[in-house]
Amino acid sequence: MTKFQKVVESVSDERSGDMNEAGVWWYLKPGWKCDSSCGGHAIHEDTPTECRKHLAAVVPCDCDECRKLLCKK
């Protein structure tokens, strides 16, 4: 299993949409967050290649939201 498969729950390619939200979104699975400049529970960049660079900054997360979501599984 690659790190991508381990931590990414879904991908949304918005490059043809609204310019304010344009780009590629990688939504992380509960229990993971990105500690790089994109921060939070999603990675957002202009291209998949740029998103991939942030995988090294994905670390375990134990925030309230993640704990609640993990308890539901």
C-alpha positions as CSV (number, residue, x, y, z in Angstrom):
1,M,0.0,0.0,0.0
2,T,1.4,3.4,-1.0
3,K,1.2,6.4,1.4
4,F,-1.3,7.9,-1.0
5,Q,-3.7,4.9,-0.5
6,K,-3.1,4.9,3.2
7,V,-4.0,8.5,3.8
8,V,-6.1,9.9,0.9
9,E,-9.8,9.2,1.1
10,S,-10.9,11.0,-2.1
11,V,-9.7,13.3,-4.8
12,S,-11.5,16.2,-6.5
13,D,-10.2,17.7,-9.7
14,E,-11.6,21.3,-9.8
15,R,-9.2,22.6,-12.5
16,S,-12.1,23.4,-14.9
17,G,-14.3,25.0,-12.2
18,D,-14.5,28.2,-10.3
19,M,-11.2,30.1,-10.3
20,N,-11.4,30.7,-6.5
21,E,-11.5,27.0,-5.8
22,A,-9.6,25.8,-8.9
23,G,-7.0,23.1,-8.6
24,V,-6.8,19.6,-7.2
25,W,-8.1,18.6,-3.7
26,W,-6.9,15.5,-1.9
27,Y,-9.1,14.9,1.1
28,L,-7.4,12.9,3.8
29,K,-8.8,10.0,5.7
30,P,-9.9,10.6,9.3
31,G,-6.8,10.3,11.6
32,W,-4.5,12.2,9.2
33,K,-3.6,15.9,8.7
34,C,-1.1,17.8,6.5
35,D,1.5,19.8,8.5
36,S,2.8,21.7,5.4
37,S,1.6,25.0,4.2
38,C,-1.6,23.6,2.9
39,G,-2.5,22.4,6.4
40,G,-5.6,20.7,7.7
41,H,-7.4,17.6,6.5
42,A,-7.0,18.3,2.8
43,I,-4.2,19.0,0.4
44,H,-5.0,21.6,-2.3
45,E,-2.7,22.5,-5.1
46,D,-2.8,23.4,-8.8
47,T,-1.8,19.9,-10.0
48,P,-1.6,16.3,-8.7
49,T,2.2,16.5,-8.9
50,E,2.2,19.5,-6.5
51,C,-0.2,17.7,-4.2
52,R,2.1,14.6,-4.1
53,K,4.9,16.8,-2.7
54,H,2.8,17.3,0.4
55,L,2.5,13.6,1.2
56,A,5.8,13.8,3.2
57,A,4.1,16.3,5.5
58,V,1.0,14.1,6.3
59,V,1.1,13.0,9.9
60,P,-1.3,11.3,12.3
61,C,-4.1,13.5,13.7
62,D,-6.0,13.1,16.9
63,C,-8.2,16.2,16.8
64,D,-11.7,16.0,18.1
65,E,-13.1,15.7,14.6
66,C,-10.8,12.8,13.6
67,R,-11.6,11.0,16.9
68,K,-15.3,11.3,16.3
69,L,-15.1,10.1,12.7
70,L,-12.8,7.2,13.7
71,C,-15.3,6.1,16.4
72,K,-18.1,5.8,13.8
73,K,-16.1,3.3,11.7
